[in-house]
Amino acid sequence: MPRTGMWILLGFPQPLVQITLAMEIQGKVRYTFLQHSETDSIFIDGVNINIIEFRLNGRKRQVFNNGKKNGFRAPKKNGEHHVELDYVAQPVQALYFVGFNDAISGNEQIWTQGQGKYTSHWLPSFDDMNEK
């Protein structure tokens, strides 16, 4: 029987991640943040993460990517804002797929390594331990 994708709910604010047979992550994540002062750009770490759709406060916006970070123009008004990202990642480190390419059913595992420092290889996140 062929295996299909699997959905995993993580302990982040409302993320939804699908693991595909291509060993890639197809995910959706939402972050809420408070902007206290004027700034021109905001960055979310994401190593080789392809942003499919990006929304700021429910409106589609452009995001720029340098291969390590995804950035967007900050809102003009201070206060609470919401960012939603639909993305695809094929992590080469920090997330490992075990047992997906064998004939043994039920032994599939996903291992993560470097939580808090290398999470951005599979989830758009904030890897700087000093970032608040």
C-alpha positions as MATLAB code, in Angstrom:
seq = 'MPRTGMWILLGFPQPLVQITLAMEIQGKVRYTFLQHSETDSIFIDGVNINIIEFRLNGRKRQVFNNGKKNGFRAPKKNGEHHVELDYVAQPVQALYFVGFNDAISGNEQIWTQGQGKYTSHWLPSFDDMNEK';
ca = [
       0.000    0.000    0.000;
       1.614    3.340   -1.002;
       2.263    5.821    1.771;
       0.844    9.294    1.549;
       1.875   12.508    3.270;
       1.585   12.804    7.007;
       0.417   15.840    8.993;
       2.216   16.840   12.184;
       1.073   19.539   14.585;
       4.037   21.169   16.281;
       4.208   23.147   19.517;
       4.544   26.507   17.797;
       1.725   29.027   17.398;
      -0.615   27.320   14.900;
       1.897   25.596   12.595;
       0.809   22.839   10.294;
       3.456   20.696    8.633;
       3.078   17.944    6.044;
       5.902   15.487    5.407;
       5.803   14.254    1.805;
       7.306   11.180    0.184;
       9.853   13.517   -1.427;
      11.222   14.074    2.111;
      10.223   17.689    2.083;
       8.267   19.809    4.501;
       5.168   21.612    3.267;
       4.111   23.896    6.042;
       2.054   26.800    7.226;
       3.003   28.904   10.229;
       1.528   31.984   11.858;
       3.363   34.380   14.138;
       1.950   37.267   16.141;
       4.310   40.068   17.073;
       4.218   43.465   18.758;
       5.962   46.287   16.942;
       7.015   48.924   19.452;
       8.922   51.339   17.231;
       9.319   52.269   13.598;
      11.514   49.971   11.529;
      11.763   49.349    7.807;
      12.223   45.544    7.609;
      11.664   42.422    9.682;
      13.471   39.113    9.122;
      12.538   35.497    9.836;
      15.287   32.886    9.573;
      14.667   30.269    6.890;
      17.602   28.399    5.343;
      16.701   27.487    1.752;
      13.016   27.716    2.547;
      10.782   28.562   -0.389;
       7.936   30.859    0.662;
       4.873   29.976   -1.412;
       2.594   32.636    0.061;
       3.223   35.369    2.622;
       0.558   37.415    4.375;
       0.928   40.329    6.769;
      -2.269   41.054    8.711;
      -4.199   38.899    6.224;
      -2.935   40.679    3.085;
      -0.585   39.096    0.574;
       2.817   40.761    0.554;
       6.136   40.228   -1.141;
       8.915   38.601    0.818;
      12.602   38.723   -0.083;
      14.980   35.845    0.552;
      18.781   35.639    0.637;
      18.923   31.858    1.167;
      19.237   32.225    4.953;
      16.548   34.735    5.899;
      13.153   35.848    4.665;
      12.442   39.537    5.030;
       9.505   41.817    4.557;
       8.703   45.490    4.880;
       7.556   46.247    8.397;
       4.097   47.657    9.030;
       3.934   51.432    9.231;
       1.870   51.374   12.415;
       3.113   50.099   15.760;
       1.065   47.498   17.618;
       0.084   43.859   17.211;
       0.545   42.248   13.787;
       0.179   38.769   12.296;
       2.442   37.057    9.761;
       1.369   33.884    7.950;
       3.707   31.866    5.739;
       3.005   28.897    3.480;
       6.331   27.291    2.652;
       8.255   24.308    1.317;
      11.601   23.128    2.712;
      13.942   20.270    1.878;
      16.213   20.328    4.921;
      19.743   18.956    4.598;
      20.476   19.307    8.313;
      18.602   19.601   11.617;
      15.724   17.342   10.484;
      16.190   13.708    9.523;
      13.762   11.204    8.007;
      14.309    7.617    9.192;
      12.417    4.545    7.984;
      10.511    6.193    5.129;
      12.410    4.387    2.361;
      12.140    0.810    3.584;
       9.541   -1.937    3.394;
       8.823   -1.953    7.139;
       5.498   -0.300    7.795;
       5.101    1.743   10.956;
       8.747    2.521   11.735;
       8.794    5.974   10.173;
      10.469    8.559   12.387;
      11.460   12.179   12.094;
      14.366   13.380   14.193;
      15.269   16.974   14.885;
      18.607   18.263   16.073;
      19.765   21.670   17.228;
      16.407   22.994   18.450;
      16.628   26.691   19.129;
      19.615   27.127   16.852;
      18.990   25.268   13.582;
      15.207   25.036   13.485;
      15.164   27.430   10.517;
      16.343   24.607    8.242;
      12.815   23.190    8.292;
      10.585   25.857    9.869;
      10.668   29.624    9.271;
      11.672   30.710   12.773;
      14.047   32.760   14.880;
      17.388   30.999   15.370;
      19.278   33.747   17.178;
      19.193   32.689   20.838;
      19.443   36.379   21.843;
      16.442   37.472   19.778;
      13.386   38.388   21.766;
];
